[in-house]
Amino acid sequence: MRSIEENYQRITDKRHSFDIHFWQSKGDRVIFEAASDMLHDYFLIRGKSANEFRLQRTVESFQKA
Protein backbone atom coordinates (compact mmCIF):
# COMPACT_ATOMS: atom_id res chain seq x y z
CA MET A 1 0.00 0.00 0.00
CA ARG A 2 1.28 3.46 -0.91
CA SER A 3 1.74 5.98 1.89
CA ILE A 4 0.73 9.61 1.54
CA GLU A 5 2.55 12.44 3.26
CA GLU A 6 0.87 15.81 3.67
CA ASN A 7 2.03 19.20 4.87
CA TYR A 8 -0.18 22.23 5.45
CA GLN A 9 1.40 25.66 5.65
CA ARG A 10 1.11 29.10 4.14
CA ILE A 11 2.77 29.59 0.78
CA THR A 12 4.65 32.56 2.22
CA ASP A 13 6.27 30.42 4.94
CA LYS A 14 9.97 29.99 4.31
CA ARG A 15 10.19 26.59 6.02
CA HIS A 16 11.30 23.93 3.55
CA SER A 17 12.17 21.16 5.99
CA PHE A 18 9.19 19.03 4.91
CA ASP A 19 10.20 19.26 1.23
CA ILE A 20 13.83 18.48 1.98
CA HIS A 21 12.95 15.49 4.15
CA PHE A 22 10.41 14.21 1.61
CA TRP A 23 12.76 14.27 -1.39
CA GLN A 24 15.80 12.99 0.51
CA SER A 25 13.77 10.01 1.67
CA LYS A 26 12.86 9.13 -1.94
CA GLY A 27 16.39 8.62 -3.26
CA ASP A 28 18.28 9.68 -6.36
CA ARG A 29 16.38 7.61 -8.92
CA VAL A 30 12.94 8.96 -7.93
CA ILE A 31 14.24 12.54 -7.84
CA PHE A 32 15.73 12.17 -11.33
CA GLU A 33 12.52 10.63 -12.69
CA ALA A 34 10.43 13.46 -11.19
CA ALA A 35 12.72 16.10 -12.73
CA SER A 36 12.57 14.30 -16.08
CA ASP A 37 8.76 14.17 -15.92
CA MET A 38 8.59 17.91 -15.17
CA LEU A 39 10.83 18.70 -18.15
CA HIS A 40 8.75 16.46 -20.39
CA ASP A 41 5.52 18.17 -19.26
CA TYR A 42 7.06 21.63 -19.69
CA PHE A 43 8.02 20.99 -23.30
CA LEU A 44 4.67 19.37 -24.13
CA ILE A 45 2.81 22.40 -22.68
CA ARG A 46 4.99 24.69 -24.82
CA GLY A 47 4.07 22.65 -27.92
CA LYS A 48 7.62 21.45 -28.51
CA SER A 49 8.86 17.99 -29.28
CA ALA A 50 9.51 15.83 -26.24
CA ASN A 51 12.91 14.98 -27.74
CA GLU A 52 14.04 18.62 -27.56
CA PHE A 53 14.66 18.55 -23.83
CA ARG A 54 17.63 16.19 -24.10
CA LEU A 55 20.84 17.71 -22.87
CA GLN A 56 22.89 19.02 -25.76
CA ARG A 57 26.35 20.44 -25.26
CA THR A 58 28.85 21.80 -27.70
CA VAL A 59 32.55 21.26 -27.23
CA GLU A 60 34.34 24.58 -27.59
CA SER A 61 37.95 23.62 -26.99
CA PHE A 62 40.25 20.88 -25.78
CA GLN A 63 43.07 21.51 -23.34
CA LYS A 64 45.73 19.35 -21.82
CA ALA A 65 44.99 18.60 -18.17
Secondary structure as GFF3:
##gff-version 3
##sequence-region A 1 65
A	DSSP	alpha_helix	17	26	.	.	.	ID=ss1
A	DSSP	alpha_helix	28	45	.	.	.	ID=ss2
A	DSSP	three_ten_helix	50	53	.	.	.	ID=ss3
###
